[in-house]
Amino acid sequence: MNNKGGGIVDRRDHDRCQELYVKYRQFMYWYVKKHFPDLPEEDIRDILQEVWTSLLNAIDKLYDKGDEGQFAWLIRVTQTKVIDYYRSRRRTEELGEKIGLALREQQEVGSVQDIVIARMIAMELVEGLTEEEKKEQQILRREYVDAFKRNLRGQLNNISIKEKDGSITNLGEKYGQKKGN
C-alpha cells in the first residue's frame, strides 16, 4: 500500500480497512473504556482515530494474519497509543506545574508587566488553546499593553528638563494630563 506519507489509498486497502474497522470498532471502544476508565470520551475517540490510521498504514502486513493476528495487533497498537496519551498528558501536566511555579515566582517579585508577560508565554507554550483560553490571552495582552503604557507615562511624568535660563520644567506637570498621552 505504501501510505506512509498520507498519499493516495488503494481502493482494495480502503475496503480492507473498512472491513476491519466495522468488525472491531465497537470492541476496541469498549476495550479502552473498560481498561482505562479515567480517559475522557473525547480522548478515547482521538486514541482510536490514531489506531485506525495505524491500521491503514499497516493493512498490507496485517490483513493476511487472520482474526487472531489482527485482534492482537489492534490491542497492542491501542495499548501503545494509550501509553503515548498518558506520557503526553504527564508532560503537559509537568509543563503546567513549571509554568505555575514560574508565575508564582513572578508574582512574588515581579512587576505587573512581568506577570502578564509570563502568563502570555505560558499560554503560548500550550498548544491548541480553547476559545476561552484565547479570550483570556487577548485580555492578558491588553492588560500588558495598558500596564506598559501606564509604566511609560509614569516614567515620562517624572522627567524634568533644565531650561536654558536654568529653570526646571516638570514634563509630567506640563504635559502629563493631556488627552492622547
trRosetta pair geometry for C-beta under 8 A, 3 or more apart (Angstrom, degrees):
i j d omega theta_ij theta_ji phi_ij phi_ji
1 9 7.2 3 -168 -144 111 68
1 10 5.7 -124 -126 17 80 117
1 13 4.5 90 -112 -95 126 152
1 56 7.9 -147 146 166 155 63
1 57 7.7 -170 94 -149 129 31
1 59 5.7 61 -25 60 156 102
1 60 4.8 -158 -4 -39 97 112
2 7 7.5 -6 119 49 82 126
3 6 6.7 54 172 -95 81 20
3 7 6.0 -141 -133 50 60 75
3 8 8.0 -120 -110 79 90 32
3 9 5.7 21 -101 -97 136 79
3 13 7.2 176 -32 134 131 158
3 56 6.0 -65 85 140 153 95
3 57 5.4 -127 77 -107 99 62
4 57 6.3 81 -91 -145 53 111
9 13 5.5 -123 -178 83 88 117
9 14 5.1 100 129 -62 122 98
9 56 6.8 -51 -118 -170 133 116
10 13 4.3 86 64 6 93 106
10 14 6.9 -159 91 -9 48 84
11 14 5.5 -53 -150 35 33 115
11 15 6.4 33 153 -19 66 105
12 15 5.8 -53 -149 36 31 111
12 16 6.4 32 151 -20 64 105
13 16 5.6 -53 -146 36 33 112
13 17 6.3 33 155 -18 66 105
13 56 7.1 84 153 -157 110 71
13 59 5.0 126 -153 82 91 148
13 60 7.2 -36 -107 -57 111 78
14 17 5.8 -57 -149 37 29 110
14 18 6.2 31 153 -21 64 108
15 18 5.5 -52 -145 36 31 115
15 19 6.4 37 153 -24 63 104
16 19 5.7 -52 -152 31 31 115
16 20 6.6 22 154 -10 64 106
16 59 5.2 121 97 -174 126 126
16 63 5.0 -34 -170 -106 139 133
17 20 6.0 -60 -149 42 32 105
17 21 5.9 37 153 -25 67 109
17 52 7.4 93 -177 -171 111 85
17 55 5.7 127 -133 123 96 107
17 56 5.1 21 -108 -95 151 74
17 59 5.5 -74 -65 -90 90 138
18 21 5.5 -53 -142 35 29 116
18 22 6.3 27 159 -17 64 105
19 22 6.2 -57 -150 36 25 106
19 23 6.2 23 152 -19 61 114
20 23 5.4 -57 -143 39 33 115
20 24 5.9 -8 171 12 70 115
20 55 6.3 -156 97 -174 137 138
20 59 7.8 -165 13 -121 142 96
20 62 7.8 25 -90 122 166 123
20 63 7.7 -118 -46 -107 130 75
20 70 6.2 -131 -131 -170 122 136
20 74 7.9 -171 170 -70 116 131
21 24 6.9 -79 -137 52 18 83
21 25 5.3 35 174 -55 64 111
21 52 6.0 47 -107 -129 110 116
21 55 7.3 153 -69 97 84 157
22 25 6.5 -26 -115 2 18 115
24 27 5.3 -70 -159 50 60 111
24 28 5.3 57 148 -28 92 108
24 70 7.5 -143 -50 138 144 110
24 71 7.1 -177 -108 -105 128 70
24 74 5.7 -72 168 -151 158 174
25 28 5.9 -59 -144 36 26 108
25 29 6.4 28 158 -21 63 106
25 48 7.6 84 -146 -180 76 134
26 29 5.7 -53 -149 34 32 113
26 30 6.4 21 158 -9 66 108
27 30 6.1 -64 -149 44 30 103
27 31 6.0 38 152 -29 67 108
28 31 5.4 -48 -143 31 31 118
28 32 6.6 28 159 -15 63 103
28 48 5.9 125 125 -125 120 112
28 51 6.7 -166 -178 105 146 159
28 74 6.1 -91 -93 162 120 123
28 78 6.1 -160 -154 -87 102 146
29 32 6.2 -61 -157 36 27 105
29 33 6.2 23 151 -16 65 113
29 44 6.8 78 -147 156 73 122
29 48 6.4 -4 -87 -81 72 157
30 33 5.3 -54 -138 42 36 114
30 34 5.9 35 161 -20 69 108
31 34 6.2 -60 -146 37 22 106
31 35 6.1 -4 167 4 62 116
31 75 7.1 -109 176 -114 157 85
31 78 6.7 53 102 127 128 162
32 35 6.5 -69 -135 49 23 94
32 36 5.5 -35 -176 40 65 112
32 39 6.6 -51 159 54 100 153
32 44 5.2 145 116 -141 134 101
32 47 6.5 156 -137 88 152 136
32 48 6.8 -118 -8 -61 155 102
32 78 6.3 -120 -73 -179 102 123
32 82 6.7 -176 -132 -80 99 127
33 36 7.3 -68 -109 62 10 71
33 37 6.8 48 173 -102 53 59
33 39 7.6 -115 -106 62 46 110
33 44 6.3 27 -72 -125 77 154
34 37 7.1 -9 -158 -65 18 87
36 39 4.6 39 128 -15 109 118
36 44 7.8 165 86 -96 114 96
36 82 5.7 -147 -59 -152 159 138
39 43 5.0 -125 -174 87 93 118
39 44 5.1 112 123 -62 125 86
39 47 7.4 -35 -165 -4 149 142
39 82 7.4 -79 -74 -136 144 102
39 85 7.4 34 -119 125 117 151
40 43 4.7 87 62 8 83 105
40 44 7.2 -144 96 -10 42 84
41 44 5.7 -52 -152 29 33 113
41 45 6.7 31 153 -16 64 103
42 45 5.9 -55 -156 35 32 111
42 46 6.5 32 148 -19 65 106
43 46 5.4 -50 -146 36 38 114
43 47 6.2 40 155 -21 68 103
43 85 6.3 108 -180 -160 116 140
44 47 5.8 -54 -148 36 30 111
44 48 6.3 24 156 -13 64 108
45 48 5.9 -59 -146 41 29 107
45 49 6.3 37 152 -26 64 104
46 49 5.6 -51 -150 29 31 115
46 50 6.8 31 152 -17 62 101
46 85 7.8 126 94 -106 111 123
47 50 5.8 -56 -159 34 34 110
47 51 6.6 36 145 -21 66 103
47 78 7.1 76 149 -151 110 73
47 81 4.8 134 -161 132 89 119
47 82 5.9 41 -150 -79 148 65
47 85 5.7 -43 -88 -52 114 141
48 51 5.1 -46 -148 32 42 117
48 52 6.4 40 154 -18 69 100
48 78 7.4 7 -100 -120 66 102
49 52 5.9 -53 -148 37 32 108
49 53 6.4 34 150 -20 64 105
50 53 5.5 -51 -147 36 34 113
50 54 6.4 37 152 -20 64 103
50 81 4.9 157 92 -134 126 135
51 54 5.7 -55 -153 36 31 112
51 55 6.5 38 147 -24 64 103
51 74 6.7 66 -179 -154 122 77
51 77 5.3 125 -133 118 85 112
51 78 5.2 11 -100 -86 140 74
51 81 5.7 -105 -63 -4 84 157
52 55 5.2 -44 -149 30 37 119
52 56 6.7 43 151 -22 64 98
53 56 5.7 -48 -153 31 35 113
53 57 6.6 29 151 -14 64 107
54 57 5.7 -59 -150 41 34 110
54 58 6.1 5 160 2 69 115
54 77 5.2 -174 101 -164 151 141
54 81 7.7 -138 -12 -61 142 123
55 58 6.3 -76 -141 51 25 92
55 59 6.3 57 157 -71 65 83
55 62 6.9 -91 -147 63 69 163
55 74 7.2 16 -85 -99 115 90
55 77 7.6 168 -59 82 75 166
56 59 6.0 -16 -147 -30 28 115
58 61 5.3 -57 -176 48 81 107
58 62 5.0 71 126 -23 95 119
58 73 7.5 -150 114 174 143 139
59 62 5.7 -72 -132 48 28 105
59 63 5.5 38 175 -43 72 107
60 63 6.8 -37 -131 11 16 110
61 64 8.0 -90 178 37 26 92
61 65 7.7 30 142 -38 62 114
62 65 5.6 -54 -162 8 46 122
62 69 7.2 -176 -155 128 65 103
62 70 5.9 93 172 -108 98 78
62 73 5.6 -136 -128 83 115 170
63 70 7.7 37 -117 -88 27 117
65 68 7.6 -112 143 76 91 64
65 69 2.7 -114 154 105 114 144
65 70 5.6 153 77 -47 107 67
65 73 6.9 92 72 -21 161 130
66 69 5.1 87 56 17 74 105
66 70 6.8 -143 96 -6 33 95
67 70 5.9 -61 -143 40 26 109
67 71 6.0 25 161 -19 65 112
68 71 5.8 -57 -144 38 27 111
68 72 6.2 25 158 -18 64 109
69 72 5.8 -54 -143 38 28 109
69 73 6.2 29 156 -20 63 107
70 73 5.8 -56 -148 36 28 111
70 74 6.3 27 155 -18 64 107
71 74 5.9 -56 -148 36 29 110
71 75 6.4 28 155 -18 64 106
72 75 5.8 -55 -148 36 30 110
72 76 6.2 29 155 -19 65 109
73 76 5.8 -58 -147 38 29 111
73 77 6.2 24 158 -15 66 109
74 77 5.9 -56 -142 40 28 107
74 78 6.0 31 157 -21 64 109
75 78 5.7 -57 -146 37 27 112
75 79 6.3 28 156 -19 64 105
76 79 5.9 -55 -150 35 28 110
76 80 6.5 28 152 -18 62 107
77 80 5.6 -55 -149 37 33 114
77 81 6.3 32 153 -19 66 105
78 81 5.7 -55 -147 37 31 110
78 82 6.4 31 154 -19 65 105
79 82 5.7 -54 -147 36 32 111
79 83 6.3 34 153 -19 65 105
80 83 5.7 -53 -148 36 31 112
80 84 6.4 35 151 -20 64 104
81 84 5.5 -49 -148 35 34 115
81 85 6.5 42 149 -25 63 101
82 85 5.4 -48 -152 30 35 117
82 86 6.6 32 151 -16 65 102
83 86 5.8 -54 -150 37 33 108
83 87 6.4 34 152 -19 65 105
84 87 5.7 -54 -147 37 31 112
84 88 6.2 32 154 -19 65 107
85 88 5.8 -58 -150 37 28 111
85 89 6.2 26 154 -18 65 108
86 89 5.6 -53 -143 38 32 111
86 90 6.2 36 155 -22 65 104
87 90 5.7 -54 -149 34 30 112
87 91 6.5 29 153 -17 64 104
88 91 5.8 -53 -150 36 32 110
88 92 6.3 32 151 -19 64 106
89 92 5.5 -53 -148 37 33 114
89 93 6.3 33 152 -19 66 104
90 93 5.7 -53 -147 37 31 110
90 94 6.3 33 152 -19 65 105
91 94 5.6 -52 -146 37 32 112
91 95 6.2 35 152 -20 65 105
92 95 5.6 -52 -148 36 31 113
92 96 6.3 35 150 -21 63 105
92 126 7.3 76 -150 -126 97 96
93 96 5.4 -51 -148 35 33 116
93 97 6.4 36 151 -21 65 101
94 97 5.6 -50 -150 34 33 112
94 98 6.5 33 151 -17 65 104
95 98 5.7 -54 -149 37 33 111
95 99 6.2 32 152 -18 66 106
95 125 6.5 -157 174 137 125 126
95 126 7.2 153 117 -83 131 84
96 99 5.7 -54 -145 38 30 111
96 100 6.1 34 154 -21 65 106
96 126 7.6 46 -81 -83 85 126
97 100 5.6 -53 -146 36 30 113
97 101 6.4 32 154 -20 64 104
98 101 5.7 -52 -148 35 31 112
98 102 6.4 31 152 -18 64 106
99 102 5.6 -55 -149 37 32 112
99 103 6.3 33 152 -20 66 105
99 122 4.1 110 -162 -132 126 112
99 125 6.6 -167 -84 57 131 143
99 126 8.0 -48 -34 -40 165 107
100 103 5.7 -54 -148 36 31 111
100 104 6.4 31 154 -19 65 104
101 104 5.8 -54 -148 35 31 110
101 105 6.4 31 153 -18 65 105
102 105 5.7 -54 -149 37 31 112
102 106 6.3 34 152 -21 64 106
102 118 5.8 -162 131 -161 103 123
102 122 7.2 177 74 -76 121 114
103 106 5.6 -53 -148 36 32 113
103 107 6.3 32 154 -20 66 105
103 115 7.1 71 -155 -148 76 77
103 118 5.4 161 -100 128 67 127
103 119 6.4 68 -115 -77 118 74
103 122 6.5 -15 -58 -44 114 155
104 107 5.7 -53 -147 35 31 111
104 108 6.5 33 153 -23 64 104
105 108 5.8 -55 -152 31 32 112
105 109 6.7 -22 168 24 66 105
105 110 7.7 71 120 -19 63 110
106 109 7.0 -89 -146 57 24 73
106 110 3.9 -20 -171 10 69 145
106 114 5.1 -159 -160 131 107 103
106 115 4.9 152 132 -95 117 63
106 118 4.5 -139 -36 -10 168 161
107 110 6.6 -30 -63 43 17 98
107 115 5.7 68 -84 -109 67 121
110 113 7.9 -119 163 70 102 59
110 114 3.2 -118 -174 89 124 137
110 115 5.4 155 97 -49 123 75
110 118 7.3 110 68 -15 174 133
111 114 4.9 103 50 4 70 101
111 115 7.2 -133 96 -3 39 87
111 147 7.9 149 141 166 99 128
111 151 7.7 61 163 -97 143 136
112 115 5.8 -57 -152 36 32 111
112 116 6.3 28 154 -16 67 108
112 143 7.8 -117 166 157 108 101
112 147 4.5 -144 112 -143 120 142
112 151 8.0 -164 58 -56 108 115
113 116 5.8 -57 -146 39 31 108
113 117 6.1 31 156 -18 66 108
113 144 6.3 85 -136 -146 68 77
113 147 5.1 -174 -73 118 75 125
113 148 6.0 90 -108 -76 122 73
113 151 6.4 -25 -40 -29 131 153
114 117 5.8 -55 -145 38 28 110
114 118 6.2 30 155 -20 64 107
115 118 5.8 -55 -148 35 29 111
115 119 6.4 28 154 -17 64 105
116 119 5.7 -55 -149 37 32 111
116 120 6.3 33 153 -20 66 105
116 140 5.5 166 -156 -175 86 86
116 141 7.9 139 171 -93 113 24
116 143 5.3 -158 -115 102 134 105
116 144 4.0 179 132 -82 139 87
116 147 6.1 167 -2 26 148 147
117 120 5.6 -54 -147 36 32 112
117 121 6.3 31 155 -17 66 106
117 144 6.4 104 -63 -123 65 130
118 121 5.8 -54 -147 38 30 110
118 122 6.2 34 153 -22 64 107
119 122 5.5 -53 -147 35 31 114
119 123 6.4 29 156 -18 65 105
119 140 5.1 -131 105 -144 123 146
120 123 5.9 -57 -151 36 30 109
120 124 6.4 24 154 -15 65 108
120 137 6.7 97 -127 -150 71 82
120 140 5.3 -177 -72 123 84 127
120 141 6.3 92 -107 -77 127 74
120 144 6.6 -13 -37 -44 138 148
121 124 5.8 -60 -148 39 32 108
121 125 6.4 39 152 -29 65 103
122 125 5.8 -51 -153 24 31 115
122 126 7.2 17 156 -9 62 103
123 126 6.3 -62 -156 38 35 102
123 129 6.6 39 179 -98 94 131
123 133 6.4 172 -149 176 110 103
123 136 7.1 -166 -108 98 146 103
123 137 4.8 -176 134 -95 156 105
123 140 7.1 153 -1 40 147 154
124 137 7.7 108 -59 -134 73 132
126 129 6.7 98 99 -78 95 78
126 133 7.8 -85 90 -178 125 154
129 133 4.0 -132 -166 95 97 122
129 134 5.0 127 119 -59 125 77
129 137 6.6 -11 -161 -21 164 138
130 133 4.7 95 50 8 74 102
130 134 7.0 -132 97 -6 39 86
131 134 5.5 -52 -148 34 33 113
131 135 6.5 35 152 -19 65 102
132 135 5.8 -52 -153 34 32 111
132 136 6.5 33 149 -18 64 105
133 136 5.4 -50 -147 37 36 113
133 137 6.3 42 150 -24 65 102
134 137 5.5 -49 -149 32 33 115
134 138 6.6 35 151 -19 63 101
135 138 5.7 -52 -152 34 34 112
135 139 6.5 35 149 -19 65 103
136 139 5.6 -53 -150 36 35 113
136 140 6.3 35 152 -20 67 105
137 140 5.7 -53 -147 36 31 112
137 141 6.4 33 153 -20 64 104
138 141 5.7 -53 -149 34 32 112
138 142 6.5 32 152 -18 64 104
139 142 5.7 -55 -152 36 32 111
139 143 6.3 34 150 -20 66 105
140 143 5.5 -51 -146 36 34 114
140 144 6.3 39 152 -24 65 102
141 144 5.5 -50 -150 31 33 114
141 145 6.5 31 153 -16 65 103
142 145 5.8 -54 -148 37 33 108
142 146 6.2 31 154 -16 66 108
143 146 5.7 -57 -146 41 30 111
143 147 6.0 29 156 -19 66 108
144 147 5.8 -57 -145 38 28 109
144 148 6.1 30 154 -22 64 107
145 148 5.6 -53 -146 35 30 113
145 149 6.4 31 154 -19 64 105
146 149 5.7 -54 -149 36 31 111
146 150 6.4 31 153 -19 65 105
147 150 5.7 -52 -147 36 33 111
147 151 6.2 35 153 -21 65 106
148 151 5.7 -54 -148 36 29 113
148 152 6.3 28 153 -18 64 108
149 152 5.7 -56 -146 39 30 111
149 153 6.2 32 155 -19 65 106
150 153 5.7 -54 -146 38 30 112
150 154 6.2 34 153 -23 64 106
151 154 5.6 -54 -150 34 29 114
151 155 6.5 27 152 -16 63 104
152 155 5.8 -54 -150 36 32 109
152 156 6.2 27 154 -15 66 108
153 156 5.7 -58 -143 42 31 108
153 157 5.9 34 156 -24 67 108
153 176 7.0 107 -174 -145 93 91
153 181 6.6 111 -120 143 106 86
154 157 5.8 -52 -142 34 27 112
154 158 6.7 16 158 -11 59 110
155 158 6.1 -70 -156 40 30 104
155 159 7.1 40 148 -39 64 100
156 159 5.7 -43 -156 8 41 118
156 171 6.4 -83 168 107 77 124
156 172 6.7 139 117 -81 64 81
156 175 7.9 -68 147 87 114 114
156 176 7.1 162 108 -98 95 90
156 181 7.8 -136 99 -177 145 109
157 171 7.2 -139 -126 93 28 80
157 172 2.9 74 -162 -115 65 122
157 176 4.4 62 -110 -109 97 139
158 172 6.1 34 -49 -36 31 139
159 170 7.8 137 87 -156 43 54
159 171 4.8 -6 81 33 93 126
159 172 7.0 130 39 -32 63 87
160 168 5.1 13 171 -179 124 103
160 169 6.5 163 -159 80 71 40
160 170 4.9 -34 -100 -97 92 59
160 171 6.8 -162 -96 -2 33 79
161 168 7.3 155 76 -155 37 56
161 169 5.1 -17 59 60 89 96
161 171 6.4 68 -10 -48 103 103
162 166 6.9 -21 -174 -145 97 32
162 167 7.6 158 -155 83 55 32
162 168 5.8 -31 -99 -99 61 69
163 166 6.9 -34 74 35 77 19
163 167 4.7 -2 40 62 121 81
163 168 7.3 -153 2 -81 85 18
163 169 5.8 74 -46 -15 108 109
169 174 5.9 15 174 -35 103 144
170 173 4.2 57 91 14 112 111
170 174 6.5 157 87 -12 58 90
171 174 5.5 -62 -138 46 35 108
171 175 5.4 -22 179 29 75 110
171 176 7.0 108 127 -44 63 90
172 175 7.2 -71 -115 57 15 70
172 176 3.9 26 -164 -44 58 141
173 176 6.5 10 -48 19 15 116
175 178 5.7 -49 -168 10 59 120
175 181 6.2 155 149 -99 88 157
176 181 6.3 -156 -147 120 31 148
177 181 7.6 41 55 54 8 134
178 181 5.1 81 71 -8 82 123
